[in-house]
Amino acid sequence: MTYSISMFSVNRDMSKNAQYGILNSNTELNSVDFSGIDLQGIDLSGKSFTGCSFAHAVFQDVKMDGCRFRMCFFDFARFTRCSLKESDIQFSSFGGVHITDSSFENSDLLHDSFNGLLAGNTSFNDSDLYNSRFVMATLKDTSFQNCNLKKTMFCQTTREKVSFKSSNTREAIFSKGESPE
């Protein structure tokens, strides 16, 4: 089932119970404002989201494997112990997001903005990050092993225990004086 409203229309008056109902009963969601929603222990795997906002949302122990996101906004959201494996996320914004103990492994993360990201113990292994941005991000114990990093930007990032093993770092963009090592 598909739930859709006009692109970027405001539906902030929708109750949290209505939002949870929409999430649970639909596989395709278009232009829904889930800003500030608190999701814990829920399985959203395989769902498709277009033009949805999850700004300031909290995701804890949420499984989103195989999800499709297009032009979605996760700005200032928090992800803790979440799985987004084999997801297809394009043209989306994760500005100022906190991600801890989570995985985006085997995902297509194309043209996404992770600017200002705070990531700890997070894996992007075996993912395609073509033309994504990690500007002024803080990455700790984060892994980008065997990733496509062509045109991926890592500028003014703080990195501690970050692995780029077997990734094409020569095609990534680092700030002057920064290196992937």
Sequence and secondary structure as in RCSB ss.txt:
>XXXX:A:sequence
MTYSISMFSVNRDMSKNAQYGILNSNTELNSVDFSGIDLQGIDLSGKSFTGCSFAHAVFQDVKMDGCRFRMCFFD
FARFTRCSLKESDIQFSSFGGVHITDSSFENSDLLHDSFNGLLAGNTSFNDSDLYNSRFVMATLKDTSFQNCNLK
KTMFCQTTREKVSFKSSNTREAIFSKGESPE
>XXXX:A:secstr
 EEE STT   TTS HHHHHHHHHH SEEES B TT EEES B TT EEES B TT EEES B TT EEES B T
T EEES B TT EEES B TT EEES B TT EEES B TT EEEEEE TT B TT B TT EEEEEE TT B T
T EE S EEES B TTS GGGSEE TT    
